[in-house]
Amino acid sequence: QTWFGTQDTENSFIRIDFKTRKVSLVGYSLKTHSHEGNGHITGWSLSGSNDNDDWTLIDSMPMTDQFDSLGAERYYQLNSEAPYYRYFELKQTRQNTMGYHNLRLSGIEFFGSVQQ
């Protein structure tokens, strides 16, 4: 019953900082919230950065209806292993299922390697 949500702002995002480590992704999963209303994600981009300024696109989903139910979870395999990054940004690139820009998720998981 817990989830993260942004304000109704275009291009809402979640930014993750691995602090002293860098991560190379082979895939990731998203889980939508299980709360009635507020809408579910329908399009996004996932980018990586090592300086929190210059971003490189890792993956994107221009449009999908895969999260049209409460608590839906999906795994996305990358075409190739991504370079090592300290920061990751998941940006909602279109309105959610209710026509708002609120980004609402209950889970994000990254799969890959951690650089020591």
N, C-alpha and C positions, 0 to 999 in steps of 0.2 A: 504494500500500500504506500510505499515511499517512492518519490520521483523528484527529478530536477525540472524546473521550468524557468524560462526567461520571460521578460516582458514582451508585449506585442510590438516588437521592433523588427523591421526588415533585416534579413541576413543575420539573425540571432545565431550565437555560436557557444560552444563549450570548448575551452582551451585547457589542455592537460600539460603540466610541466613535470618531467621526471627528475628535475633538480640536478643531481650529480651523475646521472646515468643517461645513456642514449639507447634507444630501442629501434630495432629493425623489424617491421611488420611483414607477416605473410598473410594475415587476415584479421578481421575484426567482427564483432557482433554488436547489434543494437537491440535493445528491448524497450518497447513502448510502455507507457504507464498503464495502470489498471484503474484509473479514476474516470468516472463518467464526465464527458465534456472536454473542453479545451483542445481537442484535435490531436491527431497523430502525424508524425513526420511523413512527407511525401516526396522530398527531394533534398539532396545534400551533397557537400563536397568534404573530403577529408584531406588535409594538408599537413606537411611536416616542416619544421624549422629548427635551426640550431641557435638562432640569435633572437627569436621572437619578433623578427622584423621582416625578413625575406622568407616567403612561404613557397613550398613546392607541392603541387597537386599530387596526391597519392592515388586517390580513387574518387569517383563521383557517381551519383545516381540521379540523373536529371528528373525522373518522374517514376513513381511506383505507388501501387496500392497494397503492398505487402503488409503494411501496418494498419490495416483497417479494422482491427479488433483489439480489445483490451488485453494487455500483457503479451502481445505478439513479440517473438524473438526470432531474429534472422542472423545467420553467419554469412560473411562475404569474404571469399578467397580472393587475394590479389593475383593478378596475372604473373607477377614476379615479385621477389622479395624487395622491399623498399630499402633505401639507404638508412643509416642510423640517424635518428633525430632525437633531440631533447624535448621538443614541444610538438604537440599534435592539436589540430583544431578541426572540430566537426562543425560545419556551418550549414544551417538550414537555408536552402537556396530557393524555396518556393513556399507558398502558403500551405498550412497544414490542412488536414481533412475537414476542418470547420471554417476554413478561409481566413485564418489568423496567421500571424508570423511568430507566435509563441512556439519555442522549441521545448518539447516536453518528452523526457526519456526517464526510464527507471534504471537503465543499465547500459554501459559501454564496456566491452572487453576487447583487449588487444592480444593478438597471438603472434609470437615471433621470438627474437633473440634480444637479450639485454647485454650491452657492452659494459664490461667492468671498468 
